[in-house]
Amino acid sequence: MTPAAYAVVDTEALRHNLAVVRRSAPGSKVMAVIKANGYGHGLLRVAQALREADAFAVARVPEGIALREAGFIQRIAVLQGFIDDAELAAHVRYGLEPVIYSFGQIYRLERAPLAQPLLPWLKLDSGMNRLGVSKDEFPICLRHLQRCPWVRQPVGLMSHLSRADIPADTVTTEQIALFRQTIAYLEGEASFANSAGILAWPDTHADWVRPGIMLYGVSPFAGRSGEQEGLKPVMTLRSRLIAAKWINKGESVGYGGDWIAPRETRLGTASIGYGDGYPRHLANGTPVLIRGQRASLVGRVSMDMISLDLTDCPDARVGDAITLWGEGLPVEEIAGYANTIPYTLLCNLTQRVRILEPGESF
Ligand SMILES: *Cc1c(COP(=O)(O)O)cnc(C)c1O
């Protein structure tokens, strides 16, 4: 029995994309960002494929613990660090490197001796106004960390870009200047660039780059595809056709009858829906691939099913595989039909979507 909806994750493509990162930022070490279940591709599968990366970055403590429990011994940065004693203790116990962005974290760290030294990354808010201490607070925070006997030295120096996907943006130029100025003459290793920084802003590369989306074969730039950056798509989302029939011109399809057949239509039903993470707000006309040909989504996406106009794909048969995005159908293009960015499509696959490697049996 084959699963109705499954995602094929091409681990070879992951490795290819890591090589593109290294070519794009030849002087930097690579911290592979594998938060949110490896951008929906499966945390451990992605970590295994990218084990040659110099370090991993995750968003939250449980993601770091999962990596350790699976036996990964690489350095792991936790981008949201700790906010209570339990999370601090987990950093120590599992050898995780917290990002520090508040005095509260520093006081917590100073309060009690740790069983083992901890290596933190101090984060500067260089303009995004999300996480990070201000440029004025930065030297004070750093001094606290330098004086703390159970903090390993030198502390890492981090910041994050907010608009690097916009070409020649002056805010990015200002962020670069501020980060540079703040960390000038400091000893620690610096990390700044996300995927957009890696590809478009060489001045942001520093000691460590932090690629996320580009590892998964997706361009961080609106209107560009991963292929144009030399990347290979990693995830292909597939389903299959479970029914097909002809309907008359004027008949309506799906909940609310939103789509009305403009002609006699061969209508297909495929087994995938928003319960799998295929977005409900995808527009009529969103392409899918069947037997290498494009067919289009018609009517509303249901929880477990979608309807397709197969009139122009006369060879399509019940049981055929359908590609929703990935190989031959860039996820960037589908994101446009959903009025969102590819990141959300990849991350939002639900538990029931099986993740397989090419050639892996069901
Ligand atoms: C998610 C994230 C990244 C990776 O961003 P991409 O745009 O996916 O390359 C890097 N740094 C931080 C702090 C992040 O939160």
The ligand as an SDF file (V2000), in Angstrom:
LIG
                    3D

 15 15  0  0  0  0  0  0  0  0999 V2000
   15.8150   31.2100   10.2590 C   0  0  0  0  0  0  0  0  0  0  0  0
   17.0450   31.9470   10.5160 C   0  0  0  0  0  0  0  0  0  0  0  0
   18.1330   31.8850    9.6340 C   0  0  0  0  0  0  0  0  0  0  0  0
   18.0420   31.2400    8.2650 C   0  0  0  0  0  0  0  0  0  0  0  0
   17.2940   32.0830    7.4020 O   0  0  0  0  0  0  0  0  0  0  0  0
   17.0480   31.7300    5.8630 P   0  0  0  0  0  0  0  0  0  0  0  0
   16.3530   32.9220    5.3130 O   0  0  0  0  0  0  0  0  0  0  0  0
   16.1420   30.5310    5.8590 O   0  0  0  0  0  0  0  0  0  0  0  0
   18.3650   31.4480    5.2640 O   0  0  0  0  0  0  0  0  0  0  0  0
   19.3180   32.4800   10.0170 C   0  0  0  0  0  0  0  0  0  0  0  0
   19.4240   33.1310   11.2060 N   0  0  0  0  0  0  0  0  0  0  0  0
   18.3870   33.2360   12.0710 C   0  0  0  0  0  0  0  0  0  0  0  0
   18.5640   33.9810   13.3470 C   0  0  0  0  0  0  0  0  0  0  0  0
   17.1630   32.6630   11.7470 C   0  0  0  0  0  0  0  0  0  0  0  0
   16.1340   32.7950   12.6010 O   0  0  0  0  0  0  0  0  0  0  0  0
  1  2  1  0
  2  3  1  0
  2 14  2  0
  3  4  1  0
  3 10  2  0
  4  5  1  0
  5  6  1  0
  6  7  2  0
  6  8  1  0
  6  9  1  0
 10 11  1  0
 11 12  2  0
 12 13  1  0
 12 14  1  0
 14 15  1  0
M  END
$$$$
